[in-house]
Amino acid sequence: MVRLVTVVTVLAAALVLTSEAKADNVILTTGTVSVQVPPGQTSISISGPQSFTLSFFNSDYAGPLATTFAFQNITQGFGGLSLNGVSASFFTGSLSFTASSLNGSATGYASLNDVLSNNPLFTITFSGSGVLVSSSTTRTFTVSAVPEPASLFLLLSSFVAGIGVWKRKTGQE
């Protein structure tokens, strides 16, 4: 009887946890964000795990040379937003970057009516590390790829194994 209750509990938990896809914070793996004045333009092209992509381009950016700004493809520019295979036809968001980090959020909507009634498909926050290059007319942040935990584990385990082989070999000679 205890086994049956345990199995039912595990199955119920699995169904509850997999019924809704959420992405609390996506760590970016690639991309750039660029702000240029004059002529003013903003360009965002970033991606990360969970099939997250954000591309945005506004050739009529009238703001200052900033590292923090809002964006929307509804009236400002064009681009695309997707998460876990769901693409949003309309989106809004904001981001900010420093010399070494980028943070932001984006909300995707299926239609203009959904925007007006605040009925989003999804909202996602994202962050990443990288490098900022600035000049008097351009600021460009480039995301640096962050190794996955599994890749780090393989790298460290092969390093430890190599040390073990080296110690065994030098101990035998």
C-alpha positions as CSV (number, residue, x, y, z in Angstrom):
1,M,0.0,0.0,0.0
2,V,2.9,2.4,0.8
3,R,4.4,1.7,-2.6
4,L,1.2,2.5,-4.3
5,V,0.9,5.8,-2.5
6,T,4.5,6.7,-3.3
7,V,4.1,5.9,-7.0
8,V,0.9,7.9,-7.2
9,T,2.5,10.8,-5.4
10,V,5.5,10.8,-7.7
11,L,3.3,10.6,-10.8
12,A,1.1,13.4,-9.6
13,A,4.2,15.5,-8.9
14,A,5.6,14.8,-12.3
15,L,2.4,15.8,-14.0
16,V,2.1,19.0,-12.0
17,L,5.7,20.0,-12.6
18,T,5.6,19.3,-16.4
19,S,2.3,20.8,-17.2
20,E,3.6,24.4,-17.4
21,A,6.9,25.4,-18.9
22,K,8.4,28.2,-16.9
23,A,11.8,29.9,-17.4
24,D,12.7,31.9,-14.3
25,N,16.0,33.2,-15.6
26,V,17.7,32.1,-18.8
27,I,21.5,32.4,-18.9
28,L,22.5,33.8,-22.3
29,T,25.0,31.8,-24.3
30,T,25.5,34.0,-27.3
31,G,24.6,37.3,-28.9
32,T,25.2,41.0,-29.0
33,V,23.3,44.2,-28.0
34,S,24.3,47.4,-29.7
35,V,23.2,51.0,-29.3
36,Q,24.4,53.6,-31.8
37,V,23.9,57.4,-32.2
38,P,23.8,59.1,-34.7
39,P,22.2,57.8,-36.9
40,G,20.3,56.2,-34.0
41,Q,19.7,52.5,-34.0
42,T,19.3,49.7,-31.5
43,S,20.1,46.1,-32.3
44,I,19.5,43.0,-30.0
45,S,20.4,39.5,-31.1
46,I,20.7,37.1,-28.1
47,S,19.9,33.5,-27.4
48,G,20.2,30.9,-24.6
49,P,18.9,27.5,-23.5
50,Q,15.2,26.5,-23.6
51,S,15.1,27.5,-27.2
52,F,15.2,31.2,-26.1
53,T,15.9,33.8,-28.8
54,L,15.3,37.5,-28.9
55,S,16.1,39.6,-32.0
56,F,15.1,43.3,-32.2
57,F,16.1,46.1,-34.6
58,N,15.1,49.7,-34.4
59,S,16.7,52.0,-37.0
60,D,15.0,55.1,-35.6
61,Y,16.4,55.2,-32.1
62,A,16.1,58.8,-30.9
63,G,17.4,58.3,-27.4
64,P,20.8,58.9,-25.9
65,L,23.8,56.6,-26.0
66,A,22.6,54.4,-23.1
67,T,23.2,51.1,-21.4
68,T,19.6,50.8,-20.2
69,F,16.6,51.0,-22.4
70,A,13.1,49.6,-23.2
71,F,12.2,48.0,-26.5
72,Q,9.0,46.9,-28.2
73,N,8.3,45.6,-31.7
74,I,4.7,47.0,-31.7
75,T,5.5,50.5,-32.7
76,Q,9.3,50.9,-32.4
77,G,10.9,48.2,-34.5
78,F,10.8,44.6,-35.7
79,G,12.2,41.3,-34.6
80,G,11.2,38.1,-33.0
81,L,10.9,36.5,-29.5
82,S,10.6,32.8,-28.8
83,L,10.8,30.4,-25.8
84,N,10.4,26.6,-25.8
85,G,9.2,26.6,-29.4
86,V,6.5,29.3,-28.7
87,S,7.0,32.4,-30.8
88,A,5.5,35.7,-30.0
89,S,4.2,38.0,-32.7
90,F,4.3,41.1,-30.4
91,F,6.7,41.7,-27.6
92,T,8.0,44.3,-25.1
93,G,10.9,44.4,-22.7
94,S,13.8,46.1,-21.3
95,L,17.5,45.5,-20.6
96,S,20.6,47.0,-19.1
97,F,24.2,46.1,-19.3
98,T,27.4,47.0,-17.5
99,A,31.0,46.4,-18.4
100,S,30.6,42.7,-17.7
101,S,26.9,41.7,-17.3
102,L,23.6,42.0,-19.2
103,N,20.2,41.7,-17.5
104,G,16.7,42.1,-19.0
105,S,13.2,40.8,-19.4
106,A,10.8,40.3,-22.3
107,T,7.1,39.6,-22.5
108,G,5.6,37.9,-25.6
109,Y,2.0,38.3,-26.9
110,A,0.1,36.4,-29.6
111,S,-1.8,39.4,-30.9
112,L,-2.2,43.1,-30.5
113,N,-5.5,42.5,-28.6
114,D,-3.4,40.4,-26.1
115,V,-1.1,43.3,-25.7
116,L,-3.9,45.7,-25.0
117,S,-5.6,43.3,-22.5
118,N,-2.3,42.4,-20.9
119,N,-2.7,38.7,-21.8
120,P,0.9,37.5,-22.4
121,L,2.0,34.1,-23.8
122,F,5.1,34.2,-21.6
123,T,7.4,36.5,-19.6
124,I,11.1,35.7,-19.3
125,T,14.1,37.2,-17.6
126,F,17.5,36.7,-19.0
127,S,21.1,37.5,-18.0
128,G,24.6,36.9,-19.2
129,S,28.2,37.8,-18.8
130,G,30.4,39.3,-21.5
131,V,32.3,42.3,-22.6
132,L,31.2,45.9,-23.3
133,V,33.0,47.9,-26.0
134,S,32.2,51.7,-25.9
135,S,33.0,54.6,-28.1
136,S,31.6,58.1,-28.3
137,T,28.9,56.9,-30.7
138,T,28.4,53.2,-30.0
139,R,28.0,50.8,-27.1
140,T,28.1,47.1,-28.0
141,F,27.8,44.3,-25.4
142,T,28.9,40.8,-26.6
143,V,27.8,37.8,-24.6
144,S,30.5,35.3,-23.6
145,A,29.5,31.6,-23.7
146,V,29.3,30.1,-20.2
147,P,30.2,26.4,-20.0
148,E,27.5,24.0,-18.9
149,P,27.9,22.3,-15.6
150,A,28.2,18.9,-17.3
151,S,31.0,20.3,-19.5
152,L,32.8,21.6,-16.4
153,F,32.4,18.2,-14.7
154,L,33.9,16.4,-17.7
155,L,36.8,18.8,-17.9
156,L,37.6,18.6,-14.2
157,S,37.2,14.8,-14.0
158,S,39.5,14.3,-17.0
159,F,42.0,16.7,-15.3
160,V,41.8,14.6,-12.0
161,A,42.2,11.4,-14.0
162,G,45.2,12.8,-15.8
163,I,46.8,13.7,-12.5
164,G,46.1,10.2,-11.2
165,V,47.7,8.6,-14.3
166,W,50.7,10.9,-14.0
167,K,51.2,10.2,-10.3
168,R,51.0,6.4,-11.0
169,K,53.4,6.7,-13.9
170,T,56.0,8.8,-12.0
171,G,55.6,6.5,-8.9
172,Q,56.5,3.4,-10.9
173,E,59.7,4.9,-12.4
